[in-house]
Amino acid sequence: MRVLVAGGAGFVGSHLCDRLVADGHSVVCLDNLVTGARANVAGLAGHSRFTFIEADVEKTPDLDVDAILHLASPASPVDYDRLPLETLAANSIGTWRLLDVARAAGAHLTFVSTSEVYGDPLVHPQPETYWGNVDPIGPRACYDEAKRFGEALVTSMRRVHGVRATVVRVFNTYGPRMRGDDGRVVPELISAALAGEPMTLHGDGTQSRSFMYIDDLVEGLTRTGLDPASDGEVFNLGNPHEITMRELADAIAKAVGREVPIRYGPGRPGDPQRRRPDIAKISARYGWTPRVALEDGLRRTVAWFSQASAPVNQQE
């Protein structure tokens, strides 16, 4: 297959490009490098089945492709806080443009959405049928509502024009190639621990999340994104193992191999208290379930951060 990965030089996108090329597919990677980095796809440079296009997703050229995976958006609190309009544009105008490309090419599009569409959930764990509890004008709205609009646009374009499309809601993911300064909790805590500084938790440390290693996410994205029969479906992609932020900090200290002090700072506005996916649907459909345990994933991630140059390479 010939696959367009929009946002392909980002944290998730670059791992996806690696996997698709390794599986024998031809990949067109499109990225404006606002939060992505060429270094993330440097290993694919010059490969006969890999093409890189530096461009905004809103200006994606017409392409003859079989599948499109849309990951082109700032995806961390630091990035979408400094780039709110770009975040909104990538998930609205950019999504519309990719849907037009998919329609012209007869391609299947996967909109990579987020667990943030559930907001601060009142239902736990969150199934795909849950509508969410989102503040449309809060500090995270530029990302949360942009993704919700993207889902609505995909659904409407499919109904009106028959574009084949799937929505995948990704929960917290971590691994090599995250930026140490992107504001997400795993790279933030690892960077502090490796620097010999206290790990700062925002709030009292009782907030919970479910963390998925990048390899598991890529496996899920390839199964859904390359399956034409997934047309019209919405899937959660995440690890249902839920832990508190304090437990995460302890696990990172163990992975680093030293005692690291923990300090507590003010909570972040709009930060959800709990987040855990219900993955029964994707597990039943594809037999997919996360396989990398948190300790193993953190060990691999710490090893990568240890070898990378500070403050660490790129970006969700």
BAFI-3210 file (N, C-alpha, C; in Angstrom, 3 decimals, decimal comma, padded with zeros to 6 digits):
// residues 316
n [1|2|3|4|5|6|7|8|9|10|11|12|13|14|15|16|17|18|19|20|21|22|23|24|25|26|27|28|29|30|31|32|33|34|35|36|37|38|39|40|41|42|43|44|45|46|47|48|49|50|51|52|53|54|55|56|57|58|59|60|61|62|63|64|65|66|67|68|69|70|71|72|73|74|75|76|77|78|79|80|81|82|83|84|85|86|87|88|89|90|91|92|93|94|95|96|97|98|99|100|101|102|103|104|105|106|107|108|109|110|111|112|113|114|115|116|117|118|119|120|121|122|123|124|125|126|127|128|129|130|131|132|133|134|135|136|137|138|139|140|141|142|143|144|145|146|147|148|149|150|151|152|153|154|155|156|157|158|159|160|161|162|163|164|165|166|167|168|169|170|171|172|173|174|175|176|177|178|179|180|181|182|183|184|185|186|187|188|189|190|191|192|193|194|195|196|197|198|199|200|201|202|203|204|205|206|207|208|209|210|211|212|213|214|215|216|217|218|219|220|221|222|223|224|225|226|227|228|229|230|231|232|233|234|235|236|237|238|239|240|241|242|243|244|245|246|247|248|249|250|251|252|253|254|255|256|257|258|259|260|261|262|263|264|265|266|267|268|269|270|271|272|273|274|275|276|277|278|279|280|281|282|283|284|285|286|287|288|289|290|291|292|293|294|295|296|297|298|299|300|301|302|303|304|305|306|307|308|309|310|311|312|313|314|315|316]
n.u [000,830|000,323|000,931|-000,075|001,274|000,336|001,856|004,051|006,686|006,641|006,521|004,781|004,090|006,551|007,458|005,409|005,834|008,308|007,470|005,611|007,180|008,998|007,251|006,888|005,420|004,861|005,659|004,486|005,553|004,324|004,964|005,128|007,108|006,792|006,288|007,377|010,366|013,067|015,075|013,801|012,935|015,199|016,470|015,095|015,615|016,384|015,501|013,958|011,235|010,232|009,097|009,548|007,670|007,759|005,416|002,481|-000,356|-002,762|-002,182|-001,739|-000,667|-002,391|-002,473|-001,740|-002,748|-003,332|-004,127|-004,597|-003,208|-003,951|-002,167|-001,419|-000,941|-000,251|000,320|000,804|000,475|002,172|002,771|000,254|-000,637|001,028|000,546|-002,249|-004,035|-002,891|-003,205|-005,998|-006,430|-005,063|-006,595|-009,062|-009,278|-007,087|-007,867|-010,130|-008,889|-007,332|-009,374|-010,501|-008,366|-008,340|-010,854|-010,580|-008,590|-009,692|-009,033|-008,654|-009,204|-007,763|-008,572|-006,669|-007,583|-008,150|-008,037|-008,729|-011,119|-012,991|-012,808|-012,947|-013,801|-017,051|-017,793|-016,418|-014,388|-013,741|-015,879|-016,273|-018,774|-019,288|-020,041|-018,585|-017,171|-016,556|-014,921|-015,686|-014,432|-012,228|-008,757|-007,689|-009,208|-008,619|-007,359|-008,919|-011,540|-010,943|-010,245|-012,675|-014,281|-012,963|-013,602|-016,371|-016,395|-015,156|-017,082|-019,302|-018,346|-018,002|-020,648|-021,887|-020,271|-019,298|-016,705|-014,304|-013,636|-012,120|-012,154|-009,825|-009,252|-006,723|-005,091|-002,997|000,353|003,741|007,348|010,492|011,784|010,108|009,921|011,875|010,992|008,293|006,140|004,544|003,805|005,468|007,999|008,729|009,104|011,075|013,193|013,780|014,540|016,818|018,481|019,086|017,376|014,525|011,433|008,596|005,249|002,126|-000,352|-001,849|-000,878|-002,623|-004,117|-005,103|-003,880|-003,592|-001,061|000,424|002,819|004,782|005,175|002,987|000,885|001,475|001,143|-001,619|-002,572|-001,725|-003,208|-005,877|-005,791|-005,012|-006,979|-009,599|-012,144|-012,620|-013,956|-016,047|-015,985|-015,287|-012,616|-011,165|-007,785|-005,580|-003,946|-005,401|-004,433|-004,402|-002,841|-001,737|-000,360|001,637|002,393|003,404|005,641|007,208|007,709|009,232|011,493|012,489|013,100|015,106|016,971|017,687|017,103|014,757|013,793|010,430|008,368|005,570|003,468|001,296|-001,886|-002,692|-004,745|-007,903|-007,078|-007,794|-009,073|-009,195|-008,430|-009,007|-009,060|-011,740|-011,221|-012,547|-013,860|-011,938|-010,274|-011,931|-012,450|-009,938|-008,232|-006,403|-004,315|-002,556|000,881|003,328|004,684|004,470|006,856|008,830|008,511|009,099|011,749|012,980|012,446|013,756|016,375|016,669|016,368|018,589|020,670|020,179|020,727|020,522|017,962|016,583|015,223|012,491|008,829|002,819]
n.v [-001,198|002,331|004,855|007,808|009,616|012,024|014,467|012,962|013,218|013,493|012,456|010,081|009,729|009,303|006,819|005,289|005,613|004,271|001,636|001,077|001,242|-000,803|-002,919|-003,165|-001,279|001,702|004,967|008,236|010,927|013,671|016,797|019,819|020,455|021,949|020,955|018,531|016,719|016,505|014,758|012,605|010,996|010,468|008,051|006,910|008,379|008,656|006,127|003,949|003,635|005,722|009,005|012,418|015,280|018,626|020,551|022,436|020,780|021,734|022,432|020,185|018,437|017,091|013,609|010,305|007,879|005,002|004,874|007,084|008,438|010,557|012,451|014,992|017,411|019,646|018,072|018,092|019,600|021,880|022,533|022,905|024,971|027,106|027,208|027,594|028,398|027,211|024,574|024,299|024,821|022,707|020,492|021,065|022,716|021,375|018,694|018,697|019,191|016,840|014,970|015,695|015,004|012,244|011,580|012,197|010,403|007,997|006,887|005,399|007,029|007,603|009,246|010,408|010,774|011,709|010,849|013,069|014,025|013,081|014,687|015,746|012,997|011,714|009,184|006,010|003,194|004,841|004,276|004,002|004,959|006,987|010,423|012,489|015,105|018,086|021,241|023,881|026,346|026,413|026,142|024,000|023,776|024,406|022,194|019,937|020,527|020,938|018,375|017,099|018,461|017,641|014,904|015,097|016,295|014,335|012,308|013,547|014,072|011,521|010,627|012,421|012,495|009,962|009,274|006,987|006,281|006,262|006,658|007,012|007,006|008,055|007,209|008,201|008,055|006,944|006,990|006,463|009,313|011,298|014,740|016,172|018,512|018,836|018,968|016,847|014,249|011,906|012,282|014,655|013,971|011,976|013,438|015,229|013,433|012,188|014,359|014,742|016,211|017,205|015,456|016,948|016,967|017,873|019,033|016,895|014,389|012,278|012,063|010,032|008,029|006,161|004,441|003,887|002,113|003,170|001,241|-000,467|001,256|001,853|-000,667|-000,996|001,153|000,429|-001,870|-000,958|001,272|000,308|-001,337|-001,724|-002,438|-001,198|001,097|003,736|003,182|003,770|003,721|003,133|003,476|002,393|001,788|-000,138|-000,313|001,372|003,981|006,080|009,442|009,667|007,014|006,596|008,310|007,011|004,626|005,567|006,540|004,103|002,947|004,643|004,094|005,196|006,962|009,527|012,721|013,898|016,584|018,751|020,670|023,393|022,322|021,702|023,830|022,615|019,995|016,614|014,378|011,598|008,954|006,400|003,841|001,999|-000,849|-002,880|-003,050|-002,746|-004,836|-007,068|-006,907|-006,897|-008,415|-006,993|-005,902|-004,101|-004,953|-004,340|-004,025|-001,529|-001,167|-002,233|-000,655|001,901|001,500|001,159|003,676|005,438|004,610|005,512|008,307|008,743|008,389|010,230|013,591|016,354|018,908|016,641|015,015|015,404|015,696|014,373]
n.w [000,000|-000,522|001,670|003,281|005,868|007,849|009,782|010,206|011,107|013,767|017,256|017,577|014,859|013,506|014,464|013,445|010,693|010,476|011,070|009,008|006,665|007,242|007,083|004,400|003,001|000,997|001,942|002,401|004,070|005,679|007,078|008,934|010,641|012,940|015,498|015,122|013,998|011,724|012,428|013,573|011,509|010,184|009,819|007,757|005,563|002,154|001,592|-000,733|-000,597|000,829|001,244|001,946|002,720|003,347|004,716|005,647|006,999|006,084|003,536|002,054|-000,797|-003,725|-003,755|-004,825|-003,050|-000,920|001,691|004,477|007,354|009,868|011,856|012,293|014,347|017,044|020,162|022,851|026,131|026,481|023,828|022,486|024,007|023,356|020,691|019,902|017,812|015,576|016,318|016,305|013,577|012,282|012,957|011,930|009,366|008,256|008,546|006,900|004,425|004,114|003,990|001,554|-000,116|000,346|-000,657|-003,392|-004,109|-003,493|-001,100|002,196|005,223|008,385|011,240|013,744|016,783|020,197|023,705|025,044|024,112|025,794|027,959|031,369|032,664|033,513|033,474|034,030|033,398|030,172|027,538|023,925|023,387|025,147|025,611|026,703|028,875|028,521|028,652|026,664|026,428|027,980|029,210|027,793|025,605|022,921|021,911|022,775|021,778|019,115|018,267|018,727|016,887|014,571|014,560|014,151|011,636|010,035|010,290|009,079|006,466|005,592|005,566|003,748|001,414|001,129|001,879|002,941|006,245|009,535|013,084|015,636|019,022|020,935|023,911|026,752|025,753|025,599|025,164|023,327|021,534|022,382|023,296|025,823|026,898|026,428|028,076|028,803|031,170|031,491|029,969|031,244|033,968|033,720|032,575|034,656|036,695|035,583|035,455|038,035|039,544|041,599|041,059|039,834|040,670|039,432|041,314|043,813|043,342|043,202|040,925|038,185|035,446|032,358|030,864|027,736|025,867|023,062|020,989|021,236|020,604|017,894|016,766|017,121|015,546|012,970|012,534|012,556|010,811|008,311|007,550|005,488|006,250|008,615|008,240|009,214|011,899|015,435|017,614|020,812|021,795|023,978|027,156|029,599|032,179|035,101|036,891|039,631|039,610|041,511|041,831|039,275|039,310|041,234|039,841|037,730|039,058|039,921|037,448|036,609|038,489|040,937|044,030|043,933|044,818|045,384|044,585|045,084|043,039|041,959|040,690|037,226|035,297|034,310|034,140|033,811|036,337|036,309|034,012|031,838|029,468|027,960|026,287|025,061|022,603|020,434|021,101|020,801|018,079|016,725|018,237|019,623|022,231|024,764|025,135|026,251|029,352|031,962|033,480|031,804|029,502|030,543|031,282|028,763|027,705|029,466|028,953|026,324|026,651|028,220|026,446|024,484|023,315|025,531|025,442|024,656|021,840|019,761|019,566|019,455]
ca.u [000,000|000,983|000,289|000,294|001,257|000,382|002,469|004,903|007,985|006,410|006,803|004,024|004,141|007,825|007,452|004,480|006,534|009,273|006,763|005,000|008,249|009,506|006,266|006,874|004,568|005,465|005,183|004,677|005,527|004,105|005,110|005,645|008,225|006,530|006,564|008,127|011,785|013,644|015,901|012,974|012,799|016,500|016,801|014,379|016,043|017,017|014,856|013,205|009,787|009,933|009,150|009,241|007,164|007,639|004,278|001,354|-001,354|-003,817|-001,722|-001,355|-000,927|-003,107|-001,576|-002,339|-002,430|-004,376|-004,550|-004,092|-003,297|-003,865|-001,641|-000,805|-001,455|000,415|-000,384|001,185|-000,026|003,072|002,694|-001,001|-000,802|001,717|000,101|-003,666|-004,687|-002,341|-003,834|-007,360|-006,386|-004,629|-007,652|-010,272|-008,936|-006,206|-008,669|-010,950|-008,022|-006,989|-010,578|-010,596|-007,343|-008,827|-011,993|-010,089|-007,763|-010,392|-008,259|-009,259|-008,563|-007,886|-008,376|-006,112|-008,155|-007,520|-008,883|-009,152|-012,513|-013,823|-012,679|-012,816|-014,938|-017,984|-017,960|-015,094|-013,545|-014,465|-016,134|-016,438|-020,128|-019,397|-019,990|-017,571|-017,462|-015,488|-015,105|-015,385|-013,668|-011,178|-007,372|-007,357|-010,260|-008,102|-007,034|-010,062|-012,639|-010,457|-010,366|-014,098|-014,739|-012,405|-014,419|-017,655|-016,146|-014,937|-018,374|-020,163|-017,792|-018,284|-022,071|-022,280|-019,488|-018,897|-015,290|-014,078|-012,879|-012,142|-011,675|-009,120|-009,009|-005,492|-004,860|-001,609|001,373|005,088|008,410|011,571|011,537|009,373|010,760|011,940|010,368|006,975|005,132|003,827|004,319|006,549|009,299|009,039|009,641|012,331|014,227|014,167|015,239|018,147|019,277|019,321|016,486|013,275|010,328|007,473|003,904|001,169|-001,463|-001,457|-000,348|-003,647|-004,735|-004,716|-003,809|-003,250|000,051|000,672|004,112|004,624|005,070|001,612|000,053|001,747|000,490|-003,049|-002,830|-001,569|-004,328|-007,107|-005,600|-004,821|-008,106|-010,728|-013,382|-012,807|-014,716|-017,196|-015,834|-014,540|-011,932|-010,211|-006,481|-004,899|-003,651|-006,370|-003,796|-004,508|-002,005|-001,705|000,871|002,649|002,891|004,229|006,918|007,973|008,138|010,301|012,680|013,006|013,691|016,344|017,906|018,122|016,034|014,562|012,775|009,212|007,753|004,216|003,186|-000,126|-002,501|-002,880|-006,164|-008,580|-006,460|-008,738|-008,648|-009,050|-008,490|-008,734|-009,861|-012,400|-010,707|-013,232|-014,246|-010,806|-009,764|-012,809|-012,378|-008,605|-007,391|-005,331|-004,239|-001,177|001,741|004,531|004,417|004,960|008,263|009,664|008,448|009,842|013,177|013,407|012,359|014,856|017,614|016,743|016,618|019,957|021,589|019,861|021,279|019,548|016,880|015,997|014,685|011,165|007,495|001,346]
ca.v [000,000|003,635|005,443|009,147|009,844|013,457|014,553|011,779|013,439|013,655|011,313|008,901|009,581|008,749|005,381|004,688|005,556|003,167|000,360|000,882|000,938|-002,141|-003,911|-003,230|-000,253|002,964|005,976|009,664|011,589|015,112|017,447|021,188|020,511|022,878|020,182|017,358|016,953|015,651|013,721|011,445|010,140|010,453|006,672|006,532|009,259|007,943|004,837|004,009|003,641|006,794|010,368|013,435|016,556|019,622|021,413|022,426|019,790|022,432|022,599|018,879|018,325|015,900|012,450|009,014|006,999|004,037|005,122|008,297|008,486|011,985|012,739|016,318|018,359|019,679|017,094|018,192|020,843|022,990|022,901|023,517|026,231|028,167|027,159|027,244|028,565|026,176|023,318|024,329|024,745|021,382|019,503|021,488|022,930|020,287|017,471|018,873|019,005|015,422|014,272|015,952|014,166|010,863|011,447|012,192|009,217|006,778|006,327|005,280|007,966|007,411|010,461|010,045|011,663|011,665|010,635|014,381|014,286|012,696|015,726|015,235|012,085|011,339|007,741|005,420|003,691|005,522|003,536|004,855|005,511|008,102|011,697|013,346|016,218|018,964|022,689|024,373|027,602|026,281|026,239|022,892|023,696|024,473|020,811|019,054|020,817|020,734|016,946|016,772|018,949|016,750|013,685|015,440|016,533|013,026|011,625|014,216|013,866|010,131|010,512|013,230|012,205|008,561|009,059|005,895|006,891|005,668|007,518|006,299|007,888|007,588|007,581|008,582|007,211|007,403|006,202|007,211|010,430|012,406|015,844|016,307|019,763|018,993|019,183|015,642|013,860|010,922|012,907|015,681|013,326|011,303|014,462|015,715|012,376|011,992|015,546|014,801|017,211|016,629|015,288|017,785|016,518|018,973|018,572|016,094|013,092|011,220|011,942|008,761|007,911|004,836|004,732|002,886|002,254|003,539|000,070|-000,962|002,179|001,655|-001,919|-000,734|002,042|-000,289|-002,808|-000,245|002,205|-000,368|-002,253|-001,028|-002,809|-000,366|002,271|004,114|002,776|004,570|002,816|003,564|002,813|002,773|000,724|-000,016|-000,363|002,730|004,261|007,487|010,148|009,327|005,680|006,760|008,890|005,940|003,684|006,215|006,518|002,727|002,734|005,423|003,385|005,976|007,657|010,885|013,412|014,337|017,772|018,954|022,017|023,640|021,534|022,401|024,115|021,739|018,669|015,585|013,632|010,167|008,643|004,974|003,422|000,708|-001,302|-004,119|-003,051|-003,032|-006,164|-008,062|-006,794|-007,179|-009,170|-006,101|-005,506|-003,681|-006,050|-003,859|-003,625|-000,192|-001,179|-002,474|000,525|002,994|001,181|001,470|005,119|006,037|004,316|006,406|009,655|008,797|008,446|011,376|014,878|017,184|018,441|015,490|015,174|015,791|015,138|013,723]
ca.w [000,000|-000,426|002,839|003,700|007,311|008,125|011,103|010,249|011,747|015,188|018,133|017,144|013,409|013,032|014,764|012,497|009,401|010,574|011,024|007,695|005,715|007,585|006,648|002,952|002,400|000,582|002,882|002,197|005,376|005,558|008,379|008,833|011,591|014,032|016,710|014,696|013,724|010,684|013,048|013,904|010,328|009,510|009,465|006,535|004,471|001,053|001,337|-001,986|-000,331|001,775|000,707|002,947|002,229|004,404|004,400|006,561|006,597|005,345|002,152|001,522|-002,233|-004,169|-003,758|-005,140|-001,927|-000,564|003,074|005,106|008,813|010,194|013,193|012,202|015,331|018,350|020,989|024,261|026,726|026,191|022,411|022,062|024,730|022,604|019,294|019,925|016,511|014,705|016,731|015,778|012,117|011,845|013,160|011,217|007,961|007,847|008,405|005,691|003,254|003,978|003,538|000,119|-000,750|000,432|-001,565|-004,778|-004,346|-003,097|000,012|003,517|006,154|009,832|012,035|015,039|017,785|021,510|024,880|025,540|023,723|026,942|028,972|032,741|032,471|034,568|033,286|034,194|032,314|029,112|026,300|022,747|023,367|026,083|024,885|027,280|029,781|028,040|028,754|025,314|026,437|028,991|028,738|026,902|024,594|021,553|021,514|023,006|020,859|017,751|017,979|018,653|015,592|013,558|014,521|013,531|010,217|009,413|010,245|008,101|005,132|005,243|005,267|002,590|000,206|001,064|002,177|003,889|007,343|010,867|014,167|016,698|020,173|021,563|025,311|027,048|025,138|025,910|024,551|022,687|020,615|022,997|023,731|027,274|027,328|025,797|029,105|029,206|032,470|031,463|029,675|032,241|035,173|033,376|032,392|035,979|037,432|035,001|035,745|039,467|040,127|042,108|040,116|040,262|040,325|039,421|042,128|044,981|042,918|043,188|039,609|037,574|034,001|031,851|029,967|026,691|025,199|021,663|020,108|021,292|019,832|016,470|016,380|017,002|014,416|011,706|012,373|012,206|009,709|007,030|007,370|004,871|006,927|009,805|007,814|010,032|013,297|016,403|018,526|021,825|021,774|025,205|028,108|030,695|033,504|035,633|038,054|040,039|039,260|042,517|041,475|038,076|039,729|041,895|038,805|036,965|039,916|039,874|036,125|036,568|039,352|042,091|044,731|043,416|045,623|044,703|045,145|044,564|042,605|041,691|039,633|035,961|035,039|033,359|034,093|034,271|037,514|036,004|032,593|031,608|028,321|027,772|024,994|024,700|021,195|019,552|021,452|020,188|016,623|016,171|019,149|020,079|023,633|025,044|025,549|026,942|030,738|032,278|033,915|030,636|028,657|031,176|031,200|027,389|027,499|030,225|028,226|025,168|027,150|028,738|025,319|023,622|023,760|026,234|026,279|023,995|020,489|019,357|019,780|019,570]
c.u [000,870|000,221|000,831|000,185|001,428|000,816|003,467|006,275|007,841|006,759|006,101|004,202|005,415|007,932|006,521|005,116|007,541|008,583|006,208|006,050|008,805|008,560|006,111|006,007|005,414|004,831|005,504|004,493|005,381|004,177|005,640|006,773|008,036|006,738|007,306|009,576|012,270|014,454|015,100|012,817|014,104|016,889|016,118|014,808|016,772|016,415|013,948|011,699|009,394|010,124|008,773|008,794|007,047|006,537|003,278|000,322|-002,492|-003,469|-001,223|-001,644|-001,787|-002,119|-002,366|-001,912|-003,618|-004,947|-003,893|-004,267|-002,983|-003,465|-001,102|-001,474|-000,486|-000,385|000,024|000,706|000,853|002,885|001,353|-001,351|-000,123|001,250|-001,398|-004,348|-004,191|-002,955|-005,254|-007,360|-006,028|-005,754|-008,964|-009,979|-008,059|-006,953|-009,527|-010,105|-007,666|-008,191|-010,803|-009,579|-007,798|-009,962|-011,533|-009,326|-008,504|-009,711|-009,094|-008,491|-008,818|-007,585|-007,905|-006,545|-007,495|-008,524|-009,355|-010,573|-013,468|-013,749|-012,351|-013,991|-015,757|-018,319|-016,570|-015,184|-014,389|-014,633|-016,313|-017,807|-020,305|-019,179|-019,016|-018,104|-016,371|-015,873|-014,734|-014,608|-012,537|-009,787|-006,962|-008,302|-009,728|-007,758|-008,258|-011,158|-012,211|-010,593|-011,836|-014,686|-014,227|-013,202|-015,757|-017,498|-015,943|-016,262|-019,278|-019,662|-018,035|-019,743|-022,448|-021,576|-018,998|-017,422|-015,158|-013,172|-013,134|-011,633|-011,032|-008,799|-007,845|-005,382|-003,356|-000,605|002,745|006,102|009,505|011,049|010,572|010,374|010,741|011,211|008,948|005,826|004,342|004,562|005,493|007,885|009,704|009,677|010,965|013,460|014,716|014,991|016,656|019,065|019,591|018,492|015,231|012,242|009,129|006,165|002,957|-000,111|-000,951|-000,970|-001,362|-004,360|-004,239|-004,734|-003,495|-002,231|000,349|002,023|003,905|004,467|003,652|000,673|000,238|001,098|-001,009|-003,390|-002,689|-002,728|-005,598|-006,938|-005,450|-005,939|-009,289|-012,051|-013,610|-013,581|-015,931|-017,074|-015,081|-013,925|-011,124|-008,924|-005,727|-004,654|-004,597|-005,765|-003,673|-003,619|-002,089|-000,388|001,983|003,240|003,771|005,599|007,801|008,515|009,281|011,589|013,315|013,694|015,010|017,409|018,444|016,909|015,961|013,500|011,603|008,705|006,418|004,013|001,698|-000,643|-002,670|-004,365|-006,739|-008,040|-007,439|-008,187|-008,428|-009,144|-008,098|-009,622|-010,569|-011,985|-011,378|-013,523|-013,082|-010,211|-010,599|-012,647|-011,037|-007,731|-006,256|-005,455|-002,800|-000,351|002,960|004,152|005,054|006,429|009,203|009,690|009,218|011,345|013,728|013,442|013,478|016,176|017,772|017,048|018,050|020,966|021,378|020,501|020,193|019,221|016,105|015,238|013,257|009,902|007,249|000,856]
c.v [001,256|004,432|006,847|009,233|011,342|013,655|013,430|011,969|013,694|012,407|010,051|008,658|008,945|007,255|004,647|004,575|004,409|001,821|000,084|000,539|-000,459|-003,237|-003,964|-002,206|000,928|004,076|007,379|010,323|013,084|015,738|018,866|021,457|021,559|022,199|018,887|017,717|015,997|014,503|012,459|010,486|010,060|009,049|006,185|007,364|008,448|006,583|004,963|004,059|004,706|008,147|011,343|014,714|017,500|020,606|021,368|021,431|020,446|022,588|021,288|018,815|017,107|014,751|011,195|008,026|006,079|004,297|006,399|008,161|009,908|012,176|014,160|017,306|018,445|018,809|017,114|019,521|022,054|023,473|023,509|024,756|027,382|028,238|026,844|027,360|027,534|024,811|023,217|024,159|023,342|020,355|019,864|021,639|021,796|018,987|017,538|018,627|017,541|014,593|014,494|015,113|012,708|010,621|011,345|010,912|007,914|006,085|006,252|006,184|007,554|008,724|010,042|011,101|011,380|011,361|011,956|014,719|013,891|013,736|015,155|014,286|011,831|009,860|007,122|003,895|004,248|004,620|004,509|005,520|006,707|009,423|012,697|014,472|017,265|020,431|023,310|025,676|027,571|026,297|025,119|022,813|023,696|023,092|019,906|019,269|020,695|019,265|016,527|017,259|018,049|015,468|013,956|015,660|015,227|012,288|012,222|014,003|012,431|009,981|011,235|012,787|010,765|008,314|007,943|006,396|006,184|006,692|006,637|007,295|007,338|008,111|007,790|007,560|007,803|006,529|007,073|008,223|011,471|013,495|015,930|017,528|019,921|019,074|017,958|014,969|012,890|011,567|013,961|015,058|012,625|012,319|014,990|014,676|012,176|013,180|015,685|015,844|016,547|016,486|016,064|017,194|017,702|018,512|017,687|014,695|011,971|011,116|010,651|008,861|006,457|005,045|003,573|003,158|002,413|002,335|-000,488|-000,055|001,963|000,369|-001,711|000,130|001,331|-001,259|-002,090|000,578|001,563|-001,365|-001,502|-001,298|-002,010|000,911|002,500|003,802|003,820|003,600|003,590|002,785|003,274|001,560|000,868|-000,105|001,059|002,897|005,750|008,119|009,858|007,951|005,738|007,308|007,834|004,948|004,269|006,247|005,132|002,458|003,478|004,790|004,188|006,582|009,098|011,565|013,858|015,592|018,001|020,425|022,199|022,743|022,361|022,629|023,160|020,327|017,624|014,811|012,157|009,963|007,172|004,488|002,092|000,240|-002,590|-004,188|-003,422|-004,408|-007,253|-008,076|-007,278|-008,063|-008,330|-005,843|-005,084|-004,836|-005,615|-003,356|-002,272|-000,212|-001,345|-001,241|001,696|002,754|001,525|002,984|005,842|005,806|005,247|007,835|009,797|008,987|009,678|012,641|015,688|018,406|017,282|015,903|015,613|015,217|014,012|014,164]
c.w [000,000|000,630|003,082|005,211|007,526|009,569|011,299|010,847|013,241|015,966|017,642|015,649|012,905|013,317|013,794|011,117|009,385|010,383|009,626|006,641|005,969|007,114|005,131|002,251|001,910|001,420|002,381|003,560|005,150|006,944|008,167|009,825|012,677|015,378|016,387|014,406|012,648|011,282|013,337|012,728|009,553|009,063|008,201|005,334|003,401|000,750|000,113|-001,769|000,689|001,114|001,806|002,260|003,412|004,014|005,532|006,074|005,804|003,871|001,559|000,025|-002,548|-004,297|-004,091|-004,063|-001,651|000,828|003,582|006,614|009,237|011,654|013,271|013,157|016,495|019,315|022,452|024,821|026,427|024,763|022,037|022,884|023,971|021,154|019,209|018,570|015,509|015,029|016,185|014,261|011,635|011,926|012,465|009,730|007,436|007,644|007,145|004,439|003,056|003,536|002,043|-000,659|-000,773|-000,554|-003,018|-005,102|-004,089|-001,943|001,288|004,474|007,596|010,528|013,413|016,053|019,129|022,607|025,460|025,106|024,849|028,065|030,340|032,935|033,730|034,497|033,303|034,233|031,161|027,883|025,143|022,688|024,300|025,346|025,493|028,150|029,564|028,205|027,407|025,272|027,460|028,378|027,793|025,707|023,170|021,028|021,619|021,962|019,403|017,358|017,878|017,320|014,465|013,426|013,834|012,034|009,464|009,241|009,173|006,673|004,665|004,826|003,965|001,313|000,128|001,272|003,207|005,006|008,667|011,871|015,234|017,807|020,986|022,997|025,543|026,530|025,439|025,193|023,972|021,672|021,157|023,351|025,252|027,793|026,807|026,799|029,501|030,356|032,392|031,088|030,690|033,474|034,889|033,248|033,734|036,727|036,907|035,282|037,235|040,177|040,686|040,974|040,651|039,758|040,431|040,124|043,247|044,630|042,879|041,846|038,956|036,054|033,655|030,739|029,023|026,031|023,700|020,732|020,088|020,509|018,338|015,967|016,189|015,812|013,077|011,483|011,939|010,933|008,349|006,741|006,763|005,584|008,207|009,481|008,709|011,505|014,117|017,406|019,562|021,641|023,011|026,077|029,303|032,094|034,042|036,861|038,391|039,597|040,270|042,209|040,229|038,446|040,405|040,867|037,974|037,776|039,908|038,542|035,980|037,451|040,510|042,782|044,227|044,264|044,767|045,392|044,436|044,226|042,371|040,576|038,375|035,714|033,990|033,289|034,620|035,466|037,241|034,497|032,412|030,472|028,526|026,379|024,521|023,203|020,276|019,848|020,794|018,674|016,071|017,059|019,703|021,566|023,902|025,603|026,351|028,333|031,024|032,669|032,750|029,737|029,232|031,117|029,812|027,166|028,233|029,506|027,032|025,613|027,645|027,610|024,442|024,178|024,438|025,383|025,693|022,757|020,401|020,012|018,806|019,169]
res [m|r|v|l|v|a|g|g|a|g|f|v|g|s|h|l|c|d|r|l|v|a|d|g|h|s|v|v|c|l|d|n|l|v|t|g|a|r|a|n|v|a|g|l|a|g|h|s|r|f|t|f|i|e|a|d|v|e|k|t|p|d|l|d|v|d|a|i|l|h|l|a|s|p|a|s|p|v|d|y|d|r|l|p|l|e|t|l|a|a|n|s|i|g|t|w|r|l|l|d|v|a|r|a|a|g|a|h|l|t|f|v|s|t|s|e|v|y|g|d|p|l|v|h|p|q|p|e|t|y|w|g|n|v|d|p|i|g|p|r|a|c|y|d|e|a|k|r|f|g|e|a|l|v|t|s|m|r|r|v|h|g|v|r|a|t|v|v|r|v|f|n|t|y|g|p|r|m|r|g|d|d|g|r|v|v|p|e|l|i|s|a|a|l|a|g|e|p|m|t|l|h|g|d|g|t|q|s|r|s|f|m|y|i|d|d|l|v|e|g|l|t|r|t|g|l|d|p|a|s|d|g|e|v|f|n|l|g|n|p|h|e|i|t|m|r|e|l|a|d|a|i|a|k|a|v|g|r|e|v|p|i|r|y|g|p|g|r|p|g|d|p|q|r|r|r|p|d|i|a|k|i|s|a|r|y|g|w|t|p|r|v|a|l|e|d|g|l|r|r|t|v|a|w|f|s|q|a|s|a|p|v|n|q|q|e]
***
